Amino acid sequence: MNREQSSALYKEAVKYLPGGVDSPVRAFRSVGGTPIFMTKGKGSHLFDEDQNEYIDYCMSWGPLILGHADQDIVNTIQETSASGTSFGTPHRYEVQLAKMVIEAFPSIERVRFVNSGTEATMSAISLARGYTGRNKIIKFEGCYHGHADFLLVAAGSGMATFGTPDSAGVTKANAQDTLVLPFNDLNELKKCLEKESEDIAAIIMEPVPCNNGLVLPNDGYLEGVRELCDRYDVLLIFDEVINGFRLSYGGAQAYYKVKPDLTTLGKIIGGGLPVGAYGGPGKIMDKVSPDGPVYQAGTLSGNPLAMAAGIATLKKLSDGRVYSELKNLAKLLYSKLEPTLQQYKGKVLFSQLESIFTFSFTDIEKITSVNEVQKCDMAFFASFHGQMLSRGIYLAPSGYEVGFLSAAHTQDDIERTAQAVKESLGEIL
Ligand SMILES: *Cc1c(COP(=O)(O)O)cnc(C)c1O
């Protein structure tokens, strides 16, 4: 496969952009090789600068549940932009999208729109601190919540521990206010809350972590976290930037029937344009400026194009048909892969939840902890990624990322993908 144009552009890009990219994983560092410069997306397919075509499973990292350049979304953006791209005033689309989000998420009574998931989680945590008057937060190993300083802290051991900065530029003070605990471990959480709950404003978590492979919550785990939050009077924030409108129309909280205090959203609710949101009950959200003392603002927040694209997306999702289609596609993918997975049992694990999936190179049968993800063989993933790419399948360029099915994927895509997986694994294993 010829990728000369991509290579040439990348050589130029690194002169002007750090690492040649605007978001690090795009740089292909963990899989090796040169990032591919895309020119066009249509449906489930991406097209690059050298006219190669790929079946895409990265789907812009989650937002594109309807596929690339869905005609309704494109029309909406074109029509809306003809009337202006930003007013800096209230407008009807933000009210309409807020209503749709609140109808989909009964735990949300009021919502504030921002421009990214990072802004959403950062603001939700400031709000939790402002509301409770406490400083510390708990996050879980391997959960990614955007790049705010106090959230860029991962973990040392699996024990409750004061965080150490994961990223240069994060101050010790910031890191110290973030306690990091193992996911799926109620005992550690209980021990930590027993000791520290009076200082803890909130627990933030991805109900289903999707940024460190795909880690599924154990049965009863999310309910258990909710109970502990109630018992120790700590706010629970579900970061549903990926899970929201992905696992179901009501996100992970409807899927698992567990209600958080605050919810953060992003990705799908912008229909492919930059967006984020945080919301919860009025008694908490009323602390946000201008009603309350927690200041938070944005020049382009609630941007009419992003709001309109979000409305158009949610309209297509609200009757549930897309979710049944995705369920069928997910089943088809599994059934087509099954013979190959049987053949390489004990070497490759295919994990799947609704339209989210991942390939891990491990002998473990079900991944429930971050430690298990850390033990997966990322060198094998890198070879697998390269093999799939050369067969026209675009997976996210890191073994720690998940893949997404969209409503635009077809039976033919799935069959070609299963064949490519078979050949790729045959080459490397
Ligand atoms: C992507 C993501 C974020 C950050 O969103 P951005 O729009 O990239 O800032 C936060 N939390 C989760 C769970 C995410 O997947």
PDBQT file of the ligand as one rigid body, heavy atoms in Angstrom, charges set to zero:
ROOT
HETATM    1  C1  LIG A 501     -12.452  11.558  25.275  1.00  0.00    +0.000 C 
HETATM    2  C2  LIG A 501     -12.706  11.559  26.723  1.00  0.00    +0.000 A 
HETATM    3  C3  LIG A 501     -12.561  12.702  27.513  1.00  0.00    +0.000 A 
HETATM    4  C4  LIG A 501     -11.978  13.973  26.965  1.00  0.00    +0.000 C 
HETATM    5  O1  LIG A 501     -12.771  14.523  25.976  1.00  0.00    +0.000 OA
HETATM    6  P1  LIG A 501     -12.075  15.560  24.939  1.00  0.00    +0.000 P 
HETATM    7  O2  LIG A 501     -13.224  16.037  24.117  1.00  0.00    +0.000 OA
HETATM    8  O3  LIG A 501     -11.062  14.766  24.191  1.00  0.00    +0.000 OA
HETATM    9  O4  LIG A 501     -11.458  16.628  25.751  1.00  0.00    +0.000 OA
HETATM   10  C5  LIG A 501     -12.946  12.660  28.834  1.00  0.00    +0.000 A 
HETATM   11  N1  LIG A 501     -13.434  11.524  29.369  1.00  0.00    +0.000 NA
HETATM   12  C6  LIG A 501     -13.581  10.401  28.651  1.00  0.00    +0.000 A 
HETATM   13  C7  LIG A 501     -14.148   9.192  29.290  1.00  0.00    +0.000 C 
HETATM   14  C8  LIG A 501     -13.203  10.370  27.309  1.00  0.00    +0.000 A 
HETATM   15  O5  LIG A 501     -13.284   9.243  26.617  1.00  0.00    +0.000 OA
ENDROOT
TORSDOF 0
